[in-house]
Structure formats: structure tokens, C-alpha cells
Amino acid sequence: MQNASPIELNANENSLGMSEAAKQAIVDSLGVAFRYPDGPRAALINKVAQINGVSEDQVSLGNGSSENIRTVVQMLLDKSLASGQPLQVVVPDPTFAYGEMYATFSGVPVVKVPLTPETYDLDVPALQKAAADFEGMTLFYLCNPNNPTGTITAADEFKAWITHAPNHHYFILDEAYSEYVTDPSFESGIEWIKQGLAENIVVVRTFSKLCALAGMRVGYAIASKEMIATLESFASMDNTNLSGAVAALATLNDEAYLELSLRTTNESRQMVEAVLEELGLRYLPSQTNFIFHEIQGDVQTYIDRMREHGILVGRVFPPVTSGFNRVTLGTPEEMEKFVEVLRLFREKGWV
Ligand SMILES: Cc1ncc(COP(=O)(O)O)c(C=O)c1O
């Protein structure tokens, strides 16, 4: 039953593949690839600023948004060392690992605040308490929507807290999946930055999801211009290379592709939700290109069985070690196969 190459539904990539315009842009750029990428980077910054309604000096490109996350951690560590004020990073648990990872690599202590039991929401009062209990600077790393749950935190839970936080509290709002959000209670941190409410916020976004450019490594940060100027000094020079810059720009200009990308992911989401309903397996309301859903049982056993049936699904996300798994929404054709295997697992009594 095992495929020669498995269906990869484990890393929240976009298996639709890159837009044809992006591929062509890369080919067309090869003739000037012996030069540094200043022109295409400037064009991309201009476009990113334009679509987000901010000025160019409020945008910092990254070698993937992962680099933008790292620059914020490094910037605050530098500030901490210079001022003698200790720094901690506070993260919900589980969440995307890189905030914690970059902090740990740099020797910054990390406090993990479990999601609420049953509903798997961010526990905002507990997050706030983790900072209140600490004498020093706190960097919160908050994904909205969160990964692996795929759910959002509503603006009325976030906005008043984040925009009125004391000066020594900083926030990374990781909005990697914001293009998929339909819930009207979501509001991007970019709005608060534009309203001048948020000096201590950095919003990070990526081209790895809707734009299907995970391998090209393009992301960006948006913040106040003072914050961006400081962050830039912690980024590596020309971090978004020529191919990444032209591919990202071409994708943003390819409206038909962006519409197709969103539509096929939405179709895949409906297919997976339908089979989960049919099998009576609970799932969280996904606002992303993945679904966190019940599997009734040990997660590692489920992952192994899926792999044996030719499908790679999400890893174990401690502390949720039992009962739930994350599946990435691949193409509708890929999800047909996933649906078939999940039904088979039910026949076998495995889910
Ligand atoms: C919340 C979140 N942020 C960032 C990333 C990585 O983004 P990039 O590829 O831009 O480094 C991911 C990838 O899965 C993610 O889930």
C-alpha cells in the first residue's frame, strides 16, 4: 500500500506548487544573477509596503519569516545585555517552535504557557501573568492563527492587552497564515502598527504558505520605522536573494494564482471537515492550511500507520501527546487519498 514517494501533509507547505509566473520570473532573472539583488529587493519591499498600507521603511525582508523571528530575539538580547535587564521569552504551548528555539540557542529563558484545556485556545491571563511575575523584559511570541491548532485569537482578547502593554513587554505576532483567515473577529497587528498604537510589536508574515514559496525562503517583518531600523542591523545582508525576491513579487502580481491557491485549500478543508464529521472526529475551526483534529489514540502510532499507508502527517505536539493530530491541507487530489485512508483506519478500528 506504501507509495514510492509519500504524500507530504506534515509541514504546512502548499502542494499546489509555485505559480507559473514565479517560475518564469526566476528563469528570466538568471541573466542578472551575477549582480547583487538590490533592485528586485527594493521592488519587493515597495510591493509589500503597498499591499499592507505601510511605508517602505516599515518593512524588513527575511530569509523566510524565521529569520525575522530570529532578528527580534537577537535585538532584545542585545538590549538586555546592554541595559543589564534580564530577558525572557513567553510562548503558548504548543505553538510554532522557532520563537522558543532561537531564544534557547541564545541562552534566553523560555516560559511555556499551556493552551486552555479542551478548547486549545491561547490562555491570555496566564500569558500576562508569566510576564507580570518576571522582573525584566518579556518577549511574547504569539502566532495568530496559532500552529498547530489552526485557530485564531480574537482582536477583543489581544488588542487592548497588546496595545497597552508596558514598555518592557515586546510582541512578535506571527501571522504566517493570515491570508486564510475568514473569521471577522480577527484583526491583524499591522492595523495597530498603522494606527500608531504599537511601538513594541513586530508582525511577521511569510511567502511559504499561500504563495507556495517555502523553498525560496522569503518572509518579512512589519513594525514602526524605528523598530525596523534596529531589526535590520541584526539581519544578514541581502537575506532575500534574487530568485526569492523576483518569485515573491511575481506571485503577488499573479492574482489568478492567489485566488486558485486559496480556493483549492478551501476545497481541501471542506473535504477533510466532511470526513471528520462523518467519522465523528472532533476538529478545531481551522483558519489556516491545516486542521488539528481528533484521532482517538496514541499520536505516534497514528503517524506511523499513516506513513505505512503513504501519507506523512504532523508530528506529536507536546503537551498534546494523545488524541489529536495536525494534517496539512494539500491539493484536493491529495486529500482524496487522505480521506480514503482515514475511512480505512475507521474500518480497522484505529481512529
Ligand atoms: C507560524 C509559523 N511561522 C513561520 C513559519 C515558517 O515560515 P518561513 O518559511 O517563512 O520561515 C511557519 C512554518 O510552518 C509557521 O507555522
Ligand as a Chemical Component Dictionary entry (heavy atoms), coordinates in Angstrom:
data_LIG
# 
_chem_comp.id                   LIG 
_chem_comp.type                 NON-POLYMER 
_chem_comp.pdbx_formal_charge   0 
_chem_comp.three_letter_code    LIG 
# 
loop_
_chem_comp_atom.comp_id 
_chem_comp_atom.atom_id 
_chem_comp_atom.alt_atom_id 
_chem_comp_atom.type_symbol 
_chem_comp_atom.charge 
_chem_comp_atom.model_Cartn_x 
_chem_comp_atom.model_Cartn_y 
_chem_comp_atom.model_Cartn_z 
_chem_comp_atom.pdbx_ordinal 
LIG C1 C1 C 0 3.535  30.093 12.495 1  
LIG C2 C2 C 0 4.653  29.896 11.529 2  
LIG N1 N1 N 0 5.558  30.868 11.358 3  
LIG C3 C3 C 0 6.578  30.740 10.479 4  
LIG C4 C4 C 0 6.727  29.594 9.735  5  
LIG C5 C5 C 0 7.905  29.460 8.823  6  
LIG O1 O1 O 0 7.888  30.450 7.895  7  
LIG P1 P1 P 0 9.116  30.655 6.896  8  
LIG O2 O2 O 0 9.070  29.544 5.910  9  
LIG O3 O3 O 0 8.782  31.991 6.296  10 
LIG O4 O4 O 0 10.377 30.682 7.678  11 
LIG C6 C6 C 0 5.827  28.552 9.885  12 
LIG C7 C7 C 0 6.007  27.308 9.114  13 
LIG O5 O5 O 0 5.371  26.318 9.276  14 
LIG C8 C8 C 0 4.759  28.709 10.805 15 
LIG O6 O6 O 0 3.871  27.744 11.000 16 
# 
loop_
_chem_comp_bond.comp_id 
_chem_comp_bond.atom_id_1 
_chem_comp_bond.atom_id_2 
_chem_comp_bond.value_order 
_chem_comp_bond.pdbx_ordinal 
LIG C1 C2 SING 1  
LIG C2 N1 SING 2  
LIG C2 C8 DOUB 3  
LIG N1 C3 DOUB 4  
LIG C3 C4 SING 5  
LIG C4 C5 SING 6  
LIG C4 C6 DOUB 7  
LIG C5 O1 SING 8  
LIG O1 P1 SING 9  
LIG P1 O2 DOUB 10 
LIG P1 O3 SING 11 
LIG P1 O4 SING 12 
LIG C6 C7 SING 13 
LIG C6 C8 SING 14 
LIG C7 O5 DOUB 15 
LIG C8 O6 SING 16 
# 
